[in-house]
């Protein structure tokens, strides 16, 4: 039997074994209003019905939100929502992780959009028959299909050296998984890898495309957002758990990265079984 050369040549087996698509939350329905958002995870937003007057806007473009349109919004990408009462949508919040907390779609620089009526029909069939297996398989198919279709406009995601580059920092990622709090600095991160600080910063930017401080801040914001949306702990308790000196410094840090306060974030995105499409076992 002939083996696909790319599987060996590009080291796809470890890449496939390592890559994980993880659901954060799924919302279905109407969400009118005008606001800005920048979330610590990716969003696939599928428009089922719209009168054409709604749109998304970022620094580069304005995307009209017509029926059957899907928009892929990378993590930490700021958009302005203009959504009226007629817009019915499915919004899938997810992470595409090479290591726990390391989302490769953060390398994507732009929004992706596509109009496809077949996608809308698939979503309607899913909501008519929301059995756990059918629901999970359809959500995964929708996400993977959008990721694959978006690759032509995101050549940075087709970097076959991505896994070897990230593997160099596996010990660091494991350390941060268990030590993600405000007391960590770049010097400590360098110490984990037994490197001097300047060399570590230079190598990390070369291999990942972002400074280590920015990378860590994103991990910290992601953890904070999960505690806000997935628990009933007070903002003060979350600030203390993440080792901020007080809740006011935590709130300022959170707002600087996502553009809204922790209280506003919780109000909009706290997990609600009545709004969510995900079975309890997947939340």
C-alpha positions in Angstrom: 0.0 0.0 0.0 1.4 3.4 -1.0 1.8 5.9 1.9 1.0 9.5 1.3 4.4 11.2 1.1 3.1 14.4 2.9 2.3 12.3 6.0 6.0 11.5 6.4 7.5 14.6 4.8 5.7 17.1 7.0 5.5 15.1 10.2 1.7 15.1 10.1 1.2 12.2 12.5 2.4 14.1 15.6 0.6 17.2 14.4 -2.7 15.3 14.0 -2.3 13.6 17.3 -1.5 17.0 19.1 -4.2 19.2 17.5 -7.4 19.6 19.5 -10.6 21.4 18.6 -12.2 22.4 21.9 -15.7 24.0 22.3 -16.0 26.9 24.6 -19.7 27.7 24.1 -22.4 27.7 21.3 -25.2 30.3 21.1 -28.2 30.1 18.8 -30.9 32.8 18.4 -31.1 36.6 18.2 -28.6 39.1 19.8 -29.4 42.6 18.6 -27.4 45.6 19.4 -24.1 47.5 18.7 -21.0 46.8 20.6 -17.3 45.9 20.3 -15.8 42.6 21.1 -12.4 40.9 21.3 -12.5 37.5 22.8 -9.7 35.1 23.9 -11.1 32.3 21.7 -12.2 31.9 18.1 -15.7 32.4 16.8 -17.5 31.0 13.8 -20.6 33.1 13.4 -23.2 31.7 10.9 -26.0 34.0 9.8 -29.2 32.1 9.2 -31.6 35.0 8.6 -30.9 38.7 8.1 -32.5 41.6 6.3 -29.0 42.7 5.1 -28.7 45.8 7.3 -26.5 44.2 9.9 -22.7 44.1 9.6 -19.4 43.3 11.3 -16.5 45.8 11.1 -12.8 45.6 11.9 -9.8 47.8 11.2 -9.6 46.6 7.6 -13.1 45.9 6.3 -16.9 45.9 6.7 -18.7 42.6 6.2 -22.5 42.8 5.4 -24.3 40.0 7.4 -26.6 38.6 4.8 -28.4 35.2 5.2 -26.2 32.1 4.6 -23.0 34.1 5.4 -20.4 32.7 7.8 -17.6 34.8 9.4 -14.5 33.3 11.2 -13.2 35.7 13.9 -9.8 34.7 15.3 -9.0 35.0 19.0 -8.2 38.5 20.2 -9.4 40.0 16.9 -11.5 43.1 17.7 -14.7 43.6 15.7 -17.7 46.0 16.0 -21.1 44.3 15.9 -24.1 46.1 14.3 -26.9 43.5 14.6 -30.6 44.3 14.3 -33.6 42.4 15.4 -34.0 40.4 12.2 -30.6 38.7 12.4 -30.8 35.0 13.5 -27.4 33.4 14.1 -25.4 30.4 15.3 -22.2 31.5 17.1 -19.6 28.7 17.9 -16.9 29.7 20.3 -13.9 27.4 20.1 -10.2 26.9 20.5 -7.9 25.1 18.0 -5.0 24.1 20.3 -1.6 22.6 19.5 -0.9 22.5 23.2 -3.3 23.3 26.0 -3.9 27.0 25.9 -1.8 27.4 22.6 -4.3 28.3 19.9 -2.8 28.3 16.4 -5.6 30.5 14.9 -4.2 33.5 16.9 -1.7 33.6 14.0 -4.5 34.5 11.6 -4.5 38.2 10.9 -7.9 38.8 9.1 -11.5 37.9 9.2 -12.7 35.2 6.8 -16.2 35.1 5.3 -18.2 32.9 2.9 -21.8 32.6 1.8 -23.0 29.0 1.5 -26.7 28.1 1.7 -25.9 24.4 2.2 -24.3 25.3 5.6 -27.5 27.0 6.7 -29.5 23.9 5.8 -27.1 21.7 7.8 -27.5 24.0 10.8 -31.3 23.9 10.6 -31.3 20.1 10.4 -29.0 20.0 13.4 -31.3 22.2 15.5 -34.3 20.1 14.5 -32.6 16.9 15.7 -30.3 18.0 18.6 -29.2 14.6 19.7 -25.8 14.6 21.3 -23.9 12.7 18.6 -25.5 14.6 15.7 -25.0 17.9 17.4 -21.4 17.3 18.2 -20.5 15.9 14.8 -22.2 18.8 13.0 -20.5 21.5 15.1 -17.1 20.0 14.5 -17.8 19.7 10.8 -18.9 23.3 10.6 -15.7 24.5 12.4 -13.3 22.2 10.4 -14.9 23.1 7.1 -14.5 26.9 7.9 -10.9 26.4 9.0 -10.0 24.5 5.8 -11.8 26.9 3.5 -10.1 29.8 5.2 -6.6 28.5 4.6 -6.2 30.1 1.2 -6.5 33.5 2.8 -4.2 32.7 5.7 -0.9 31.2 4.4 0.6 31.8 7.8 -1.4 28.8 9.1 0.1 26.5 6.5 3.5 26.7 8.2 4.7 23.1 8.3 7.4 24.0 10.8 4.8 25.0 13.3 4.9 21.9 15.4 8.7 21.7 15.7 8.8 25.4 16.6 6.2 25.0 19.4 7.7 21.7 20.6 10.8 23.6 21.7 8.6 25.3 24.4 6.7 22.2 25.5 8.2 22.4 29.0 7.2 26.1 29.2 3.6 25.4 28.1 3.3 22.6 30.7 4.6 25.0 33.4 2.2 27.8 32.5 -0.7 25.3 32.4 -0.2 24.9 36.1 1.2 28.3 36.9 -1.0 30.8 35.0 -1.2 33.8 37.3 -0.2 37.4 37.5 3.0 36.6 39.5 4.7 35.1 36.4 7.2 37.3 34.5 9.3 36.7 31.4 12.4 36.0 33.5 10.7 33.1 35.2 9.6 31.8 31.8 13.2 31.9 30.5 14.4 30.1 33.6 12.0 27.2 32.9 13.9 26.7 29.6 17.3 27.4 31.2 17.9 30.3 28.8 18.9 33.9 29.5 16.1 36.4 29.2 17.3 38.2 26.1 17.9 35.0 24.1 14.5 33.6 25.2 12.6 36.6 24.0 14.4 36.7 20.6 13.9 33.0 20.0 10.3 33.0 21.1 9.4 35.9 18.8 11.2 34.1 15.9 9.3 30.8 16.5 5.8 32.0 17.5 5.5 35.5 16.0 4.6 37.2 19.2 6.6 38.4 22.3 6.4 36.0 25.3 4.8 38.6 27.5 2.0 39.1 25.0 1.6 35.3 24.7 1.4 34.9 28.5 -1.1 37.8 28.9 -3.3 36.0 26.4 -3.2 32.8 28.4 -4.0 34.8 31.6 -6.9 36.6 29.9 -8.2 33.2 28.6 -8.1 31.7 32.1 -9.8 34.7 33.6 -12.6 34.6 31.0 -13.2 31.0 31.7 -13.5 31.7 35.4 -15.9 34.5 34.7 -18.1 32.6 32.3 -18.0 29.2 33.8 -18.1 29.8 37.6 -20.0 31.8 40.1 -16.9 33.1 41.9 -16.9 36.8 42.6 -14.6 39.1 40.7 -12.6 39.7 43.8 -12.2 35.9 44.3 -11.0 35.5 40.7 -8.6 38.3 41.1 -7.1 36.7 44.2 -6.9 33.3 42.6 -5.0 34.7 39.7 -2.7 36.6 42.1 -3.6 40.1 41.2 -2.9 42.6 44.0 -6.6 43.6 44.0 -9.7 43.4 41.9 -9.3 46.9 40.5 -5.9 46.0 38.9 -7.4 42.8 37.6 -10.3 44.7 36.1 -7.9 47.2 34.4 -5.8 44.4 33.0 -8.9 42.6 31.7 -10.3 45.7 30.1 -7.0 46.6 28.4 -7.0 43.2 26.6 -10.7 42.6 25.8 -12.1 46.2 25.8 -14.8 45.4 28.4 -14.8 45.0 32.2 -14.9 41.5 33.8 -18.5 42.4 35.0 -19.6 43.2 31.4 -17.9 40.1 30.1 -19.7 37.9 32.6 -23.1 39.5 31.9 -22.8 38.8 28.1 -21.0 35.5 28.0 -21.7 33.6 31.3 -22.7 30.0 30.4 -26.5 29.7 30.5 -28.0 26.2 29.7 -31.2 28.0 28.4 -29.2 29.8 25.7 -26.6 27.2 25.0 -26.8 24.5 22.4 -24.1 22.4 24.0 -25.1 19.4 26.1 -24.1 19.8 29.8 -21.4 17.1 29.3 -19.7 19.3 26.7 -19.7 22.6 28.6 
